[in-house]
Amino acid sequence: MGSGKVTDWQGKNVTVAGLGVSGIPAAKVLHGLGAKVTVVNDGDDARAREQAAGLQELGVTVRLGDGATLPEGTELIVTAPGWKPDKPLFTAAAAAGVPVWGDVELAWRLRGPDAAPWLCVTGTNGKTTTTQMLASILKAAGLRTAAVGNIGVSLLDAVLGEERYDVLAVELSSYQLHWAPSLRAHSATVLNLAPDHLDWHGSMEAYAKDKGRVYEGNRVACVYNVADKATEDLVREADVEEGCRAVGFTLGAPGPSNSASWTASWSTAPSSRTGRRTPRNWPRSPT
């Protein structure tokens, strides 16, 4: 189960780590696709047993009170985004060569051939407000859209549901981005960066790196905060599609001159040091 899409889930042994708002939908989707699903969960309280009963009625195996042991024969783990990367389950998976995806990664891989592009929003503060505003702008432009992801509407529902979309406004947390290695957005932004969830990520550097994943493979635009150099640095470090542009925003009133001067193009040749496509003609900081 490399970087490409899985077209045949029939009989594949998939472990879902965690019950709850992401684990249960993922288990149901995978079971419906024909996978042999085992759900593992640390807790074994009344709520967990109630959730487990509903899945077991569908034919899903559920193991409560032991989220540390890798079920035998596991070919893929789909984890709830909040599960820390240093959990024993993931250590065992790495040793066995078993990939780990989050529910965002699963949704990305399950998109159809004419799937709506994703406009992704992350950052320490302001994600939800910005994503809602983005969805409102898209709707006002006459596009079929929805605000999804960390904002509360499941990406799996958006991707696999009957409603068709022209574009999706996607809010993503650092947890979700950590477990979404193949996500490649149409365009994305990191609104700002400040120390947060460092107990989960382990360091500010690791936290920023996971936020920066949202820029990887962008096709059209990487939008960064001119007043927050850390977000600009993430754009500089990203490997994007040829022709993708870096666009800085400020809190000032927009104008045509700003639009022209705060946009940087990307070179067509990869950097000799990193092999990545890097920005050229980067704009100077505002005075």
DRENVEX-863765 format. One record per residue (C-alpha): residue number from 0; y, z, x; residue in three letters. Coordinates in pm, 1 decimal, m for minus. Last residue first. Layout:
BEGIN
<r><num>NUM</num><north>Y</north><up>Z</up><east>X</east><residu>ALA</residu></r>
...
***
This chain:
BEGIN
<r><num>286</num><north>4822.1</north><up>522.1</up><east>811.6</east><residu>THR</residu></r>
<r><num>285</num><north>4508.4</north><up>350.4</up><east>685.6</east><residu>PRO</residu></r>
<r><num>284</num><north>4208.4</north><up>311.4</up><east>915.3</east><residu>SER</residu></r>
<r><num>283</num><north>4167.1</north><up>m26.3</up><east>1081.1</east><residu>ARG</residu></r>
<r><num>282</num><north>3946.1</north><up>m282.5</up><east>914.5</east><residu>PRO</residu></r>
<r><num>281</num><north>3613.6</north><up>m385.7</up><east>1073.3</east><residu>TRP</residu></r>
<r><num>280</num><north>3623.1</north><up>m745.4</up><east>1196.3</east><residu>ASN</residu></r>
<r><num>279</num><north>3246.2</north><up>m728.2</up><east>1251.0</east><residu>ARG</residu></r>
<r><num>278</num><north>2980.0</north><up>m528.1</up><east>1075.6</east><residu>PRO</residu></r>
<r><num>277</num><north>2625.2</north><up>m494.3</up><east>1211.0</east><residu>THR</residu></r>
<r><num>276</num><north>2303.5</north><up>m676.9</up><east>1131.9</east><residu>ARG</residu></r>
<r><num>275</num><north>2025.1</north><up>m472.7</up><east>1289.0</east><residu>ARG</residu></r>
<r><num>274</num><north>1821.5</north><up>m554.7</up><east>1600.1</east><residu>GLY</residu></r>
<r><num>273</num><north>1935.2</north><up>m223.1</up><east>1744.5</east><residu>THR</residu></r>
<r><num>272</num><north>2086.5</north><up>m297.4</up><east>2082.9</east><residu>ARG</residu></r>
<r><num>271</num><north>2117.6</north><up>m678.2</up><east>2063.7</east><residu>SER</residu></r>
<r><num>270</num><north>2287.2</north><up>m638.9</up><east>1725.2</east><residu>SER</residu></r>
<r><num>269</num><north>2159.3</north><up>m888.5</up><east>1471.9</east><residu>PRO</residu></r>
<r><num>268</num><north>2327.6</north><up>m1227.6</up><east>1428.5</east><residu>ALA</residu></r>
<r><num>267</num><north>2499.3</north><up>m1333.9</up><east>1106.5</east><residu>THR</residu></r>
<r><num>266</num><north>2774.9</north><up>m1080.6</up><east>1154.7</east><residu>SER</residu></r>
<r><num>265</num><north>2887.3</north><up>m882.6</up><east>855.2</east><residu>TRP</residu></r>
<r><num>264</num><north>3225.8</north><up>m912.9</up><east>691.7</east><residu>SER</residu></r>
<r><num>263</num><north>3477.9</north><up>m631.9</up><east>655.9</east><residu>ALA</residu></r>
<r><num>262</num><north>3691.8</north><up>m563.1</up><east>351.1</east><residu>THR</residu></r>
<r><num>261</num><north>3983.8</north><up>m323.3</up><east>355.6</east><residu>TRP</residu></r>
<r><num>260</num><north>4253.6</north><up>m581.0</up><east>425.6</east><residu>SER</residu></r>
<r><num>259</num><north>4193.3</north><up>m822.7</up><east>141.1</east><residu>ALA</residu></r>
<r><num>258</num><north>4152.2</north><up>m574.3</up><east>m141.7</east><residu>SER</residu></r>
<r><num>257</num><north>4436.2</north><up>m367.3</up><east>m2.2</east><residu>ASN</residu></r>
<r><num>256</num><north>4669.9</north><up>m665.6</up><east>m23.6</east><residu>SER</residu></r>
<r><num>255</num><north>4566.4</north><up>m739.1</up><east>m382.9</east><residu>PRO</residu></r>
<r><num>254</num><north>4645.8</north><up>m383.6</up><east>m497.0</east><residu>GLY</residu></r>
<r><num>253</num><north>4460.2</north><up>m67.6</up><east>m589.1</east><residu>PRO</residu></r>
<r><num>252</num><north>4653.2</north><up>258.8</up><east>m647.4</east><residu>ALA</residu></r>
<r><num>251</num><north>4557.1</north><up>514.3</up><east>m385.3</east><residu>GLY</residu></r>
<r><num>250</num><north>4243.7</north><up>727.1</up><east>m392.5</east><residu>LEU</residu></r>
<r><num>249</num><north>4087.7</north><up>509.5</up><east>m123.9</east><residu>THR</residu></r>
<r><num>248</num><north>3802.1</north><up>258.1</up><east>m115.9</east><residu>PHE</residu></r>
<r><num>247</num><north>3639.2</north><up>72.5</up><east>171.5</east><residu>GLY</residu></r>
<r><num>246</num><north>3433.7</north><up>m243.8</up><east>128.4</east><residu>VAL</residu></r>
<r><num>245</num><north>3161.9</north><up>m350.6</up><east>370.3</east><residu>ALA</residu></r>
<r><num>244</num><north>3026.0</north><up>m695.3</up><east>294.0</east><residu>ARG</residu></r>
<r><num>243</num><north>2676.4</north><up>m839.6</up><east>266.1</east><residu>CYS</residu></r>
<r><num>242</num><north>2657.9</north><up>m1196.1</up><east>394.0</east><residu>GLY</residu></r>
<r><num>241</num><north>2325.0</north><up>m1153.2</up><east>572.2</east><residu>GLU</residu></r>
<r><num>240</num><north>2125.3</north><up>m878.2</up><east>407.4</east><residu>GLU</residu></r>
<r><num>239</num><north>2182.9</north><up>m527.5</up><east>534.9</east><residu>VAL</residu></r>
<r><num>238</num><north>2067.6</north><up>m295.2</up><east>812.6</east><residu>ASP</residu></r>
<r><num>237</num><north>2282.9</north><up>15.0</up><east>787.4</east><residu>ALA</residu></r>
<r><num>236</num><north>2437.1</north><up>194.6</up><east>1086.3</east><residu>GLU</residu></r>
<r><num>235</num><north>2791.6</north><up>71.8</up><east>1026.8</east><residu>ARG</residu></r>
<r><num>234</num><north>2761.1</north><up>161.9</up><east>660.0</east><residu>VAL</residu></r>
<r><num>233</num><north>2652.3</north><up>516.0</up><east>747.7</east><residu>LEU</residu></r>
<r><num>232</num><north>2947.0</north><up>546.5</up><east>986.3</east><residu>ASP</residu></r>
<r><num>231</num><north>3184.5</north><up>455.6</up><east>703.6</east><residu>GLU</residu></r>
<r><num>230</num><north>3040.9</north><up>737.8</up><east>493.6</east><residu>THR</residu></r>
<r><num>229</num><north>3093.0</north><up>984.1</up><east>779.6</east><residu>ALA</residu></r>
<r><num>228</num><north>3450.6</north><up>862.3</up><east>816.7</east><residu>LYS</residu></r>
<r><num>227</num><north>3549.2</north><up>1015.8</up><east>483.8</east><residu>ASP</residu></r>
<r><num>226</num><north>3901.2</north><up>901.9</up><east>388.1</east><residu>ALA</residu></r>
<r><num>225</num><north>3800.4</north><up>533.3</up><east>380.1</east><residu>VAL</residu></r>
<r><num>224</num><north>3516.7</north><up>619.4</up><east>139.7</east><residu>ASN</residu></r>
<r><num>223</num><north>3244.0</north><up>354.6</up><east>153.8</east><residu>TYR</residu></r>
<r><num>222</num><north>3120.7</north><up>59.6</up><east>m50.6</east><residu>VAL</residu></r>
<r><num>221</num><north>2834.4</north><up>m147.0</up><east>90.7</east><residu>CYS</residu></r>
<r><num>220</num><north>2848.1</north><up>m484.3</up><east>m84.4</east><residu>ALA</residu></r>
<r><num>219</num><north>2640.7</north><up>m792.2</up><east>m172.1</east><residu>VAL</residu></r>
<r><num>218</num><north>2276.7</north><up>m781.5</up><east>m62.5</east><residu>ARG</residu></r>
<r><num>217</num><north>2212.9</north><up>m422.4</up><east>38.0</east><residu>ASN</residu></r>
<r><num>216</num><north>1903.4</north><up>m393.5</up><east>258.3</east><residu>GLY</residu></r>
<r><num>215</num><north>1967.0</north><up>m33.3</up><east>356.6</east><residu>GLU</residu></r>
<r><num>214</num><north>2285.7</north><up>104.7</up><east>204.3</east><residu>TYR</residu></r>
<r><num>213</num><north>2116.8</north><up>369.7</up><east>m14.1</east><residu>VAL</residu></r>
<r><num>212</num><north>1927.3</north><up>494.7</up><east>292.1</east><residu>ARG</residu></r>
<r><num>211</num><north>2256.5</north><up>642.0</up><east>410.6</east><residu>GLY</residu></r>
<r><num>210</num><north>2211.0</north><up>946.0</up><east>185.9</east><residu>LYS</residu></r>
<r><num>209</num><north>1881.0</north><up>1017.1</up><east>360.7</east><residu>ASP</residu></r>
<r><num>208</num><north>2044.6</north><up>988.5</up><east>701.8</east><residu>LYS</residu></r>
<r><num>207</num><north>2329.5</north><up>1213.9</up><east>593.7</east><residu>ALA</residu></r>
<r><num>206</num><north>2084.7</north><up>1489.2</up><east>494.8</east><residu>TYR</residu></r>
<r><num>205</num><north>1889.2</north><up>1446.2</up><east>818.6</east><residu>ALA</residu></r>
<r><num>204</num><north>2206.3</north><up>1480.7</up><east>1026.0</east><residu>GLU</residu></r>
<r><num>203</num><north>2320.7</north><up>1779.5</up><east>822.6</east><residu>MET</residu></r>
<r><num>202</num><north>1994.9</north><up>1954.2</up><east>908.8</east><residu>SER</residu></r>
<r><num>201</num><north>1660.6</north><up>2063.3</up><east>763.4</east><residu>GLY</residu></r>
<r><num>200</num><north>1661.9</north><up>1835.4</up><east>461.9</east><residu>HIS</residu></r>
<r><num>199</num><north>1556.0</north><up>2097.2</up><east>207.0</east><residu>TRP</residu></r>
<r><num>198</num><north>1741.6</north><up>2397.8</up><east>350.4</east><residu>ASP</residu></r>
<r><num>197</num><north>2034.2</north><up>2163.5</up><east>416.1</east><residu>LEU</residu></r>
<r><num>196</num><north>2069.9</north><up>2096.5</up><east>42.9</east><residu>HIS</residu></r>
<r><num>195</num><north>2442.1</north><up>2035.2</up><east>92.4</east><residu>ASP</residu></r>
<r><num>194</num><north>2685.1</north><up>2000.9</up><east>383.4</east><residu>PRO</residu></r>
<r><num>193</num><north>2955.2</north><up>1748.3</up><east>286.5</east><residu>ALA</residu></r>
<r><num>192</num><north>2945.1</north><up>1370.1</up><east>251.4</east><residu>LEU</residu></r>
<r><num>191</num><north>3149.2</north><up>1146.1</up><east>25.7</east><residu>ASN</residu></r>
<r><num>190</num><north>3120.0</north><up>859.2</up><east>m225.1</east><residu>LEU</residu></r>
<r><num>189</num><north>2817.3</north><up>689.0</up><east>m70.1</east><residu>VAL</residu></r>
<r><num>188</num><north>2822.2</north><up>351.7</up><east>m239.0</east><residu>THR</residu></r>
<r><num>187</num><north>2578.3</north><up>75.5</up><east>m323.1</east><residu>ALA</residu></r>
<r><num>186</num><north>2538.3</north><up>m296.2</up><east>m387.6</east><residu>SER</residu></r>
<r><num>185</num><north>2249.4</north><up>m521.1</up><east>m497.1</east><residu>HIS</residu></r>
<r><num>184</num><north>2018.7</north><up>m238.8</up><east>m394.3</east><residu>ALA</residu></r>
<r><num>183</num><north>1715.2</north><up>m252.9</up><east>m166.9</east><residu>ARG</residu></r>
<r><num>182</num><north>1477.8</north><up>40.5</up><east>m222.1</east><residu>LEU</residu></r>
<r><num>181</num><north>1178.7</north><up>14.3</up><east>14.7</east><residu>SER</residu></r>
<r><num>180</num><north>1177.3</north><up>368.9</up><east>154.1</east><residu>PRO</residu></r>
<r><num>179</num><north>1243.9</north><up>559.0</up><east>m170.3</east><residu>ALA</residu></r>
<r><num>178</num><north>1124.2</north><up>918.5</up><east>m103.6</east><residu>TRP</residu></r>
<r><num>177</num><north>1430.4</north><up>1027.8</up><east>93.1</east><residu>HIS</residu></r>
<r><num>176</num><north>1653.6</north><up>847.9</up><east>m156.7</east><residu>LEU</residu></r>
<r><num>175</num><north>1527.9</north><up>1063.1</up><east>m442.4</east><residu>GLN</residu></r>
<r><num>174</num><north>1593.6</north><up>1385.2</up><east>m251.8</east><residu>TYR</residu></r>
<r><num>173</num><north>1939.9</north><up>1266.6</up><east>m145.5</east><residu>SER</residu></r>
<r><num>172</num><north>2021.3</north><up>1214.4</up><east>m512.2</east><residu>SER</residu></r>
<r><num>171</num><north>2055.7</north><up>876.8</up><east>m680.2</east><residu>LEU</residu></r>
<r><num>170</num><north>2271.8</north><up>760.6</up><east>m970.0</east><residu>GLU</residu></r>
<r><num>169</num><north>2187.5</north><up>406.5</up><east>m1079.8</east><residu>VAL</residu></r>
<r><num>168</num><north>2414.1</north><up>176.6</up><east>m1281.7</east><residu>ALA</residu></r>
<r><num>167</num><north>2171.5</north><up>m94.3</up><east>m1395.1</east><residu>LEU</residu></r>
<r><num>166</num><north>2241.6</north><up>m465.7</up><east>m1442.2</east><residu>VAL</residu></r>
<r><num>165</num><north>2168.1</north><up>m737.4</up><east>m1697.6</east><residu>ASP</residu></r>
<r><num>164</num><north>1937.6</north><up>m513.7</up><east>m1898.2</east><residu>TYR</residu></r>
<r><num>163</num><north>1649.7</north><up>m578.9</up><east>m2138.0</east><residu>ARG</residu></r>
<r><num>162</num><north>1523.3</north><up>m310.1</up><east>m2372.6</east><residu>GLU</residu></r>
<r><num>161</num><north>1144.0</north><up>m298.7</up><east>m2402.6</east><residu>GLU</residu></r>
<r><num>160</num><north>1097.8</north><up>m24.9</up><east>m2147.5</east><residu>GLY</residu></r>
<r><num>159</num><north>934.8</north><up>m65.5</up><east>m1807.2</east><residu>LEU</residu></r>
<r><num>158</num><north>1237.7</north><up>m64.3</up><east>m1576.5</east><residu>VAL</residu></r>
<r><num>157</num><north>1463.7</north><up>161.9</up><east>m1782.3</east><residu>ALA</residu></r>
<r><num>156</num><north>1183.2</north><up>402.9</up><east>m1870.7</east><residu>ASP</residu></r>
<r><num>155</num><north>1071.9</north><up>418.7</up><east>m1506.7</east><residu>LEU</residu></r>
<r><num>154</num><north>1433.5</north><up>474.4</up><east>m1405.5</east><residu>LEU</residu></r>
<r><num>153</num><north>1435.0</north><up>784.4</up><east>m1622.3</east><residu>SER</residu></r>
<r><num>152</num><north>1763.8</north><up>866.8</up><east>m1794.8</east><residu>VAL</residu></r>
<r><num>151</num><north>1897.8</north><up>1201.8</up><east>m1671.0</east><residu>GLY</residu></r>
<r><num>150</num><north>2184.9</north><up>1118.0</up><east>m1436.6</east><residu>ILE</residu></r>
<r><num>149</num><north>1946.5</north><up>1127.9</up><east>m1141.9</east><residu>ASN</residu></r>
<r><num>148</num><north>1833.9</north><up>779.2</up><east>m1237.4</east><residu>GLY</residu></r>
<r><num>147</num><north>2007.7</north><up>584.2</up><east>m1512.8</east><residu>VAL</residu></r>
<r><num>146</num><north>2346.0</north><up>477.4</up><east>m1650.0</east><residu>ALA</residu></r>
<r><num>145</num><north>2268.6</north><up>180.1</up><east>m1872.6</east><residu>ALA</residu></r>
<r><num>144</num><north>2355.0</north><up>m189.4</up><east>m1884.1</east><residu>THR</residu></r>
<r><num>143</num><north>2379.9</north><up>m502.7</up><east>m2096.2</east><residu>ARG</residu></r>
<r><num>142</num><north>2691.4</north><up>m674.9</up><east>m1966.9</east><residu>LEU</residu></r>
<r><num>141</num><north>2996.5</north><up>m753.8</up><east>m2179.2</east><residu>GLY</residu></r>
<r><num>140</num><north>3257.9</north><up>m664.0</up><east>m1916.8</east><residu>ALA</residu></r>
<r><num>139</num><north>3332.7</north><up>m345.8</up><east>m2111.6</east><residu>ALA</residu></r>
<r><num>138</num><north>2965.9</north><up>m254.5</up><east>m2068.5</east><residu>LYS</residu></r>
<r><num>137</num><north>2993.9</north><up>m297.2</up><east>m1691.6</east><residu>LEU</residu></r>
<r><num>136</num><north>3306.4</north><up>m84.3</up><east>m1678.4</east><residu>ILE</residu></r>
<r><num>135</num><north>3140.5</north><up>187.4</up><east>m1887.9</east><residu>SER</residu></r>
<r><num>134</num><north>2832.5</north><up>185.2</up><east>m1662.0</east><residu>ALA</residu></r>
<r><num>133</num><north>3055.5</north><up>226.1</up><east>m1355.5</east><residu>LEU</residu></r>
<r><num>132</num><north>3241.8</north><up>513.4</up><east>m1518.5</east><residu>MET</residu></r>
<r><num>131</num><north>2913.8</north><up>687.2</up><east>m1597.9</east><residu>GLN</residu></r>
<r><num>130</num><north>2796.7</north><up>635.5</up><east>m1239.6</east><residu>THR</residu></r>
<r><num>129</num><north>3126.2</north><up>766.2</up><east>m1103.2</east><residu>THR</residu></r>
<r><num>128</num><north>3117.8</north><up>1080.1</up><east>m1317.7</east><residu>THR</residu></r>
<r><num>127</num><north>2754.4</north><up>1145.7</up><east>m1226.0</east><residu>THR</residu></r>
<r><num>126</num><north>2797.9</north><up>1096.0</up><east>m852.9</east><residu>LYS</residu></r>
<r><num>125</num><north>3119.8</north><up>1295.7</up><east>m810.5</east><residu>GLY</residu></r>
<r><num>124</num><north>3018.1</north><up>1518.9</up><east>m521.0</east><residu>ASN</residu></r>
<r><num>123</num><north>2769.1</north><up>1501.1</up><east>m234.4</east><residu>THR</residu></r>
<r><num>122</num><north>2731.6</north><up>1124.5</up><east>m244.0</east><residu>GLY</residu></r>
<r><num>121</num><north>2522.8</north><up>864.5</up><east>m425.5</east><residu>THR</residu></r>
<r><num>120</num><north>2578.4</north><up>559.5</up><east>m643.4</east><residu>VAL</residu></r>
<r><num>119</num><north>2352.3</north><up>256.1</up><east>m669.9</east><residu>CYS</residu></r>
<r><num>118</num><north>2419.6</north><up>m77.3</up><east>m838.2</east><residu>LEU</residu></r>
<r><num>117</num><north>2069.6</north><up>m202.8</up><east>m919.4</east><residu>TRP</residu></r>
<r><num>116</num><north>1990.9</north><up>m561.8</up><east>m1009.2</east><residu>PRO</residu></r>
<r><num>115</num><north>1814.2</north><up>m631.5</up><east>m1340.6</east><residu>ALA</residu></r>
<r><num>114</num><north>1455.1</north><up>m745.9</up><east>m1304.2</east><residu>ALA</residu></r>
<r><num>113</num><north>1362.6</north><up>m1110.7</up><east>m1351.9</east><residu>ASP</residu></r>
<r><num>112</num><north>1032.2</north><up>m1092.7</up><east>m1159.9</east><residu>PRO</residu></r>
<r><num>111</num><north>942.8</north><up>m751.8</up><east>m1309.4</east><residu>GLY</residu></r>
<r><num>110</num><north>1020.3</north><up>m415.9</up><east>m1153.6</east><residu>ARG</residu></r>
<r><num>109</num><north>721.5</north><up>m193.2</up><east>m1076.2</east><residu>LEU</residu></r>
<r><num>108</num><north>804.4</north><up>m147.8</up><east>m708.0</east><residu>ARG</residu></r>
<r><num>107</num><north>1152.6</north><up>m13.9</up><east>m779.5</east><residu>TRP</residu></r>
<r><num>106</num><north>1018.2</north><up>222.4</up><east>m1045.8</east><residu>ALA</residu></r>
<r><num>105</num><north>762.7</north><up>361.8</up><east>m800.8</east><residu>LEU</residu></r>
<r><num>104</num><north>1029.8</north><up>404.8</up><east>m533.4</east><residu>GLU</residu></r>
<r><num>103</num><north>1247.4</north><up>591.6</up><east>m781.9</east><residu>VAL</residu></r>
<r><num>102</num><north>949.8</north><up>810.0</up><east>m883.5</east><residu>ASP</residu></r>
<r><num>101</num><north>906.3</north><up>913.0</up><east>m521.2</east><residu>GLY</residu></r>
<r><num>100</num><north>666.4</north><up>753.0</up><east>m279.6</east><residu>TRP</residu></r>
<r><num>99</num><north>430.5</north><up>895.2</up><east>m17.2</east><residu>VAL</residu></r>
<r><num>98</num><north>200.8</north><up>674.5</up><east>189.9</east><residu>PRO</residu></r>
<r><num>97</num><north>m146.5</north><up>795.8</up><east>295.7</east><residu>VAL</residu></r>
<r><num>96</num><north>m223.8</north><up>751.8</up><east>665.1</east><residu>GLY</residu></r>
<r><num>95</num><north>m462.4</north><up>1048.6</up><east>669.8</east><residu>ALA</residu></r>
<r><num>94</num><north>m246.5</north><up>1256.7</up><east>905.8</east><residu>ALA</residu></r>
<r><num>93</num><north>61.8</north><up>1163.4</up><east>705.9</east><residu>ALA</residu></r>
<r><num>92</num><north>m107.3</north><up>1267.4</up><east>381.9</east><residu>ALA</residu></r>
<r><num>91</num><north>m212.0</north><up>1602.8</up><east>529.8</east><residu>ALA</residu></r>
<r><num>90</num><north>145.9</north><up>1673.1</up><east>634.5</east><residu>THR</residu></r>
<r><num>89</num><north>257.4</north><up>1560.7</up><east>290.6</east><residu>PHE</residu></r>
<r><num>88</num><north>32.3</north><up>1810.4</up><east>113.5</east><residu>LEU</residu></r>
<r><num>87</num><north>128.2</north><up>2082.6</up><east>363.7</east><residu>PRO</residu></r>
<r><num>86</num><north>492.6</north><up>2067.4</up><east>246.4</east><residu>LYS</residu></r>
<r><num>85</num><north>735.5</north><up>1961.0</up><east>518.3</east><residu>ASP</residu></r>
<r><num>84</num><north>893.8</north><up>1681.1</up><east>314.4</east><residu>PRO</residu></r>
<r><num>83</num><north>1015.8</north><up>1923.7</up><east>46.6</east><residu>LYS</residu></r>
<r><num>82</num><north>915.9</north><up>1854.5</up><east>m314.3</east><residu>TRP</residu></r>
<r><num>81</num><north>1235.8</north><up>1801.2</up><east>m514.5</east><residu>GLY</residu></r>
<r><num>80</num><north>1182.2</north><up>1429.4</up><east>m568.1</east><residu>PRO</residu></r>
<r><num>79</num><north>860.6</north><up>1472.2</up><east>m768.0</east><residu>ALA</residu></r>
<r><num>78</num><north>597.3</north><up>1294.4</up><east>m566.4</east><residu>THR</residu></r>
<r><num>77</num><north>390.8</north><up>979.9</up><east>m596.3</east><residu>VAL</residu></r>
<r><num>76</num><north>107.8</north><up>1003.6</up><east>m343.5</east><residu>ILE</residu></r>
<r><num>75</num><north>m102.6</north><up>700.4</up><east>m257.2</east><residu>LEU</residu></r>
<r><num>74</num><north>m460.5</north><up>623.2</up><east>m153.9</east><residu>GLU</residu></r>
<r><num>73</num><north>m612.4</north><up>964.1</up><east>m231.7</east><residu>THR</residu></r>
<r><num>72</num><north>m989.1</north><up>966.0</up><east>m170.3</east><residu>GLY</residu></r>
<r><num>71</num><north>m1021.9</north><up>1343.9</up><east>m161.1</east><residu>GLU</residu></r>
<r><num>70</num><north>m731.7</north><up>1531.9</up><east>m313.1</east><residu>PRO</residu></r>
<r><num>69</num><north>m477.7</north><up>1645.4</up><east>m51.0</east><residu>LEU</residu></r>
<r><num>68</num><north>m448.7</north><up>2024.2</up><east>m59.5</east><residu>THR</residu></r>
<r><num>67</num><north>m107.7</north><up>2191.1</up><east>m85.8</east><residu>ALA</residu></r>
<r><num>66</num><north>m22.4</north><up>2168.5</up><east>m454.2</east><residu>GLY</residu></r>
<r><num>65</num><north>m285.7</north><up>2419.5</up><east>m555.8</east><residu>ASP</residu></r>
<r><num>64</num><north>m209.9</north><up>2634.9</up><east>m860.2</east><residu>GLY</residu></r>
<r><num>63</num><north>m288.8</north><up>2363.2</up><east>m1112.6</east><residu>LEU</residu></r>
<r><num>62</num><north>m509.5</north><up>2058.5</up><east>m1061.1</east><residu>ARG</residu></r>
<r><num>61</num><north>m474.7</north><up>1794.3</up><east>m1332.2</east><residu>VAL</residu></r>
<r><num>60</num><north>m704.9</north><up>1496.5</up><east>m1385.1</east><residu>THR</residu></r>
<r><num>59</num><north>m559.6</north><up>1237.4</up><east>m1623.4</east><residu>VAL</residu></r>
<r><num>58</num><north>m781.6</north><up>1127.5</up><east>m1912.0</east><residu>GLY</residu></r>
<r><num>57</num><north>m514.1</north><up>1104.1</up><east>m2179.8</east><residu>LEU</residu></r>
<r><num>56</num><north>m604.7</north><up>1445.8</up><east>m2321.8</east><residu>GLU</residu></r>
<r><num>55</num><north>m578.2</north><up>1576.3</up><east>m1967.4</east><residu>GLN</residu></r>
<r><num>54</num><north>m213.4</north><up>1475.9</up><east>m1958.8</east><residu>LEU</residu></r>
<r><num>53</num><north>m124.9</north><up>1679.9</up><east>m2267.0</east><residu>GLY</residu></r>
<r><num>52</num><north>m327.8</north><up>1975.5</up><east>m2144.0</east><residu>ALA</residu></r>
<r><num>51</num><north>m147.5</north><up>1971.7</up><east>m1809.7</east><residu>ALA</residu></r>
<r><num>50</num><north>190.7</north><up>2009.4</up><east>m1976.4</east><residu>GLN</residu></r>
<r><num>49</num><north>69.5</north><up>2314.3</up><east>m2168.9</east><residu>GLU</residu></r>
<r><num>48</num><north>m91.2</north><up>2459.2</up><east>m1856.9</east><residu>ARG</residu></r>
<r><num>47</num><north>233.5</north><up>2410.0</up><east>m1664.3</east><residu>ALA</residu></r>
<r><num>46</num><north>434.2</north><up>2588.4</up><east>m1934.0</east><residu>ARG</residu></r>
<r><num>45</num><north>189.7</north><up>2878.7</up><east>m1945.5</east><residu>ALA</residu></r>
<r><num>44</num><north>197.0</north><up>2928.9</up><east>m1570.0</east><residu>ASP</residu></r>
<r><num>43</num><north>m14.3</north><up>2768.5</up><east>m1299.6</east><residu>ASP</residu></r>
<r><num>42</num><north>245.3</north><up>2657.8</up><east>m1045.9</east><residu>GLY</residu></r>
<r><num>41</num><north>194.0</north><up>2458.1</up><east>m727.7</east><residu>ASP</residu></r>
<r><num>40</num><north>107.5</north><up>2136.2</up><east>m910.0</east><residu>ASN</residu></r>
<r><num>39</num><north>m134.9</north><up>1855.4</up><east>m839.9</east><residu>VAL</residu></r>
<r><num>38</num><north>m175.5</north><up>1555.9</up><east>m1071.8</east><residu>VAL</residu></r>
<r><num>37</num><north>m476.5</north><up>1330.2</up><east>m1018.9</east><residu>THR</residu></r>
<r><num>36</num><north>m454.1</north><up>973.7</up><east>m1142.3</east><residu>VAL</residu></r>
<r><num>35</num><north>m721.5</north><up>705.6</up><east>m1128.6</east><residu>LYS</residu></r>
<r><num>34</num><north>m503.1</north><up>398.9</up><east>m1172.4</east><residu>ALA</residu></r>
<r><num>33</num><north>m540.4</north><up>165.7</up><east>m1469.5</east><residu>GLY</residu></r>
<r><num>32</num><north>m178.4</north><up>72.5</up><east>m1532.4</east><residu>LEU</residu></r>
<r><num>31</num><north>m162.2</north><up>320.4</up><east>m1821.1</east><residu>GLY</residu></r>
<r><num>30</num><north>m272.0</north><up>596.4</up><east>m1584.6</east><residu>HIS</residu></r>
<r><num>29</num><north>11.0</north><up>500.9</up><east>m1349.3</east><residu>LEU</residu></r>
<r><num>28</num><north>267.3</north><up>510.6</up><east>m1628.9</east><residu>VAL</residu></r>
<r><num>27</num><north>141.1</north><up>842.5</up><east>m1765.9</east><residu>LYS</residu></r>
<r><num>26</num><north>135.7</north><up>1006.0</up><east>m1423.1</east><residu>ALA</residu></r>
<r><num>25</num><north>486.4</north><up>881.3</up><east>m1345.3</east><residu>ALA</residu></r>
<r><num>24</num><north>617.4</north><up>1008.8</up><east>m1680.1</east><residu>PRO</residu></r>
<r><num>23</num><north>462.7</north><up>1353.1</up><east>m1611.0</east><residu>ILE</residu></r>
<r><num>22</num><north>583.8</north><up>1379.4</up><east>m1251.3</east><residu>GLY</residu></r>
<r><num>21</num><north>948.3</north><up>1292.7</up><east>m1311.2</east><residu>SER</residu></r>
<r><num>20</num><north>1063.4</north><up>1540.8</up><east>m1576.6</east><residu>VAL</residu></r>
<r><num>19</num><north>799.3</north><up>1800.0</up><east>m1497.0</east><residu>GLY</residu></r>
<r><num>18</num><north>465.1</north><up>1822.3</up><east>m1323.0</east><residu>LEU</residu></r>
<r><num>17</num><north>442.6</north><up>1798.4</up><east>m946.7</east><residu>GLY</residu></r>
<r><num>16</num><north>277.0</north><up>1577.9</up><east>m689.5</east><residu>ALA</residu></r>
<r><num>15</num><north>110.5</north><up>1273.9</up><east>m844.9</east><residu>VAL</residu></r>
<r><num>14</num><north>m204.9</north><up>1168.0</up><east>m660.0</east><residu>THR</residu></r>
<r><num>13</num><north>m312.3</north><up>807.1</up><east>m691.8</east><residu>VAL</residu></r>
<r><num>12</num><north>m666.4</north><up>677.6</up><east>m649.2</east><residu>ASN</residu></r>
<r><num>11</num><north>m661.4</north><up>306.5</up><east>m727.9</east><residu>LYS</residu></r>
<r><num>10</num><north>m908.3</north><up>202.0</up><east>m998.3</east><residu>GLY</residu></r>
<r><num>9</num><north>m690.8</north><up>m68.8</up><east>m1149.3</east><residu>GLN</residu></r>
<r><num>8</num><north>m348.6</north><up>m65.0</up><east>m988.8</east><residu>TRP</residu></r>
<r><num>7</num><north>m340.5</north><up>m438.9</up><east>m926.2</east><residu>ASP</residu></r>
<r><num>6</num><north>m1.6</north><up>m592.9</up><east>m847.4</east><residu>THR</residu></r>
<r><num>5</num><north>116.3</north><up>m341.7</up><east>m590.7</east><residu>VAL</residu></r>
<r><num>4</num><north>452.1</north><up>m465.3</up><east>m467.9</east><residu>LYS</residu></r>
<r><num>3</num><north>520.6</north><up>m505.8</up><east>m98.5</east><residu>GLY</residu></r>
<r><num>2</num><north>618.4</north><up>m245.7</up><east>160.2</east><residu>SER</residu></r>
<r><num>1</num><north>266.7</north><up>m129.8</up><east>235.9</east><residu>GLY</residu></r>
<r><num>0</num><north>0.0</north><up>0.0</up><east>0.0</east><residu>MET</residu></r>
***
